[in-house]
Amino acid sequence: MSTWALLLIALSLSADAFAVALGKGLHIRRLTFRDTAAIAVAFGAFQGLMPLLGWLLGVRLADSITEVDHWVAFGLLAVIGGKMLHEAFTQGDDDEPDEDHVGVRELLVLSVATSVDALAVGIGFAFLDVPIAGAALLIGVVTLVVSLAGVLIGHRVGVRFRGPAEVVGGVILIFIGVRILLDHLGVW
């Protein structure tokens, strides 16, 4: 898998974290460096860790499903991308109350919730020629930067960019899944 494809995957996976970071930035009354850094570091760390865990799980399953590994990768990316598109078009009203800071418990829950997709992508990476340490690091760093930007933009502008970020992320993941499938079938 090329570096560009990994970068696109990293950007796509960070779309959920960006959307949540936008929302958190919008609802923190007095934004501090501590809260901004905590959100960005937590989201980046979990987003980087989950592909590693998924890859370890996928490696254990690799021998049993080698014949259909490209279908597994395609299916996981298509489902994740489809979920992101669905969420982008079915967002509810913003009724979250404003708060003074982000609590540790809430931050952990949000970090896990926004990184579950990265776990599934890590499983797919186990069936592809992907250098997992570099891919996980790239995903984590990209998510950290994107989340940092999301908090700051959310605090200044609001959640206007949430939907478009999820649409772009979903489309990119589906495209990469289709490309993997077509490549393994000899069409691409």
C-alpha positions in Angstrom: 0.0 0.0 0.0 1.4 3.4 -1.0 2.2 6.2 1.4 -0.5 8.3 -0.2 -3.1 5.6 0.4 -2.0 5.4 4.0 -2.2 9.1 4.4 -5.7 9.2 2.9 -6.8 6.4 5.3 -5.3 8.4 8.2 -7.2 11.5 7.2 -10.4 9.5 6.7 -10.1 7.8 10.1 -9.5 11.1 11.7 -12.8 12.5 10.4 -14.8 11.2 13.5 -12.2 12.6 15.8 -12.3 15.9 14.0 -16.1 16.1 14.3 -16.0 15.3 18.0 -13.2 17.7 18.6 -15.2 20.4 16.8 -18.1 19.7 19.1 -15.9 19.8 22.2 -14.3 23.1 21.1 -17.7 24.6 20.5 -18.9 23.6 24.0 -15.9 24.5 26.1 -16.6 27.9 27.5 -13.0 28.9 28.3 -10.7 26.9 26.1 -7.3 26.2 27.8 -4.1 24.7 26.4 -4.6 21.8 28.8 -8.0 20.8 27.4 -6.9 21.4 23.8 -3.8 19.2 24.2 -5.7 16.6 26.2 -8.3 16.1 23.5 -5.7 16.0 20.6 -3.3 13.7 22.4 -6.0 11.3 23.6 -7.6 11.1 20.2 -4.2 10.7 18.5 -3.0 8.0 20.9 -6.1 5.9 20.7 -6.3 6.3 17.0 -2.7 5.1 16.7 -3.1 2.2 19.1 -6.3 0.7 17.7 -4.8 -0.3 14.3 -2.0 -2.1 16.1 -4.6 -4.0 18.2 -6.6 -4.7 15.0 -3.5 -5.9 13.2 -2.6 -8.3 16.0 -6.1 -9.7 15.9 -6.0 -9.9 12.1 -2.6 -11.7 12.0 -4.1 -14.4 14.2 -7.0 -14.9 11.7 -4.8 -14.5 8.6 -4.2 -18.1 7.9 -7.9 -19.0 8.2 -9.1 -16.4 5.7 -6.2 -15.8 3.3 -8.5 -16.7 0.3 -10.9 -13.9 1.1 -8.6 -11.3 2.7 -9.2 -8.7 0.0 -13.0 -9.1 0.5 -12.5 -8.6 4.3 -10.4 -5.4 3.7 -13.0 -4.1 1.2 -15.9 -5.0 3.5 -14.4 -3.4 6.5 -13.5 -0.1 4.7 -16.9 0.0 2.9 -18.8 -0.5 6.1 -16.8 2.1 8.0 -17.1 4.6 5.1 -20.8 3.9 4.8 -21.2 4.5 8.5 -19.4 7.8 8.2 -21.7 8.8 5.3 -24.8 7.8 7.2 -23.7 9.8 10.2 -22.9 12.8 8.0 -26.4 12.9 6.6 -28.4 12.0 9.7 -26.9 14.4 12.3 -29.4 15.5 15.0 -29.7 18.9 16.6 -26.9 20.2 18.8 -28.3 20.0 22.3 -25.0 19.4 24.2 -24.6 21.8 27.1 -21.6 24.1 27.4 -18.9 23.1 30.0 -15.9 24.4 31.7 -13.5 21.6 30.7 -13.2 18.0 29.5 -13.2 15.3 32.2 -10.9 12.3 32.0 -13.7 9.8 31.9 -15.5 11.6 29.1 -12.2 11.9 27.2 -11.5 8.2 27.5 -15.0 7.3 26.3 -14.8 9.7 23.3 -11.3 8.4 22.4 -12.4 4.8 22.3 -15.6 5.7 20.4 -13.8 7.7 17.7 -11.1 5.0 17.3 -13.1 1.8 16.9 -13.0 2.3 13.1 -9.2 2.3 13.3 -9.4 -1.1 15.0 -11.3 -2.5 12.0 -8.8 -0.9 9.6 -6.0 -2.5 11.5 -7.6 -5.9 11.0 -7.7 -5.2 7.3 -4.0 -4.1 7.4 -3.1 -7.6 8.6 -4.2 -9.0 5.2 -2.3 -6.4 3.1 1.3 -5.4 2.7 1.2 -2.6 5.2 4.1 -1.7 7.6 1.9 -1.6 10.7 4.2 0.5 13.0 4.6 3.3 10.5 0.9 3.2 9.5 -0.2 3.3 13.2 2.2 6.2 13.9 1.0 8.1 10.8 -2.7 7.5 11.8 -2.0 8.7 15.3 -0.1 11.8 14.3 -2.6 12.8 11.7 -5.4 12.4 14.1 -3.6 14.4 16.8 -3.1 17.3 14.3 -6.6 17.1 12.9 -8.1 16.9 16.4 -6.1 19.9 17.6 -7.4 21.9 14.6 -10.9 20.6 15.3 -10.9 21.9 18.9 -9.6 25.3 17.8 -11.9 25.6 14.8 -14.9 24.4 16.9 -14.2 27.0 19.6 -14.0 29.8 17.0 -16.5 28.8 14.3 -18.8 25.9 15.4 -19.7 22.6 13.8 -20.2 23.8 10.2 -17.5 21.5 8.9 -18.5 18.3 10.7 -20.8 16.9 8.0 -18.5 17.7 5.1 -15.5 16.1 7.0 -17.5 12.9 7.5 -18.6 12.8 3.9 -15.1 13.2 2.5 -13.7 10.6 5.0 -16.4 8.1 4.2 -16.0 8.4 0.4 -12.2 8.1 0.7 -12.5 4.9 2.8 -15.0 3.3 0.3 -12.8 4.3 -2.6 -9.7 2.7 -1.0 -11.7 -0.4 -0.2 -12.9 -0.7 -3.8 -9.3 -0.1 -5.1 -8.0 -2.9 -2.8 -10.7 -5.3 -4.1 -10.1 -4.4 -7.7 -6.3 -4.7 -7.3 -6.6 -8.2 -5.7 -9.0 -9.3 -8.4 -6.6 -8.1 -11.1 -8.8 -5.4 -12.5 -6.8 -2.4 -11.3 
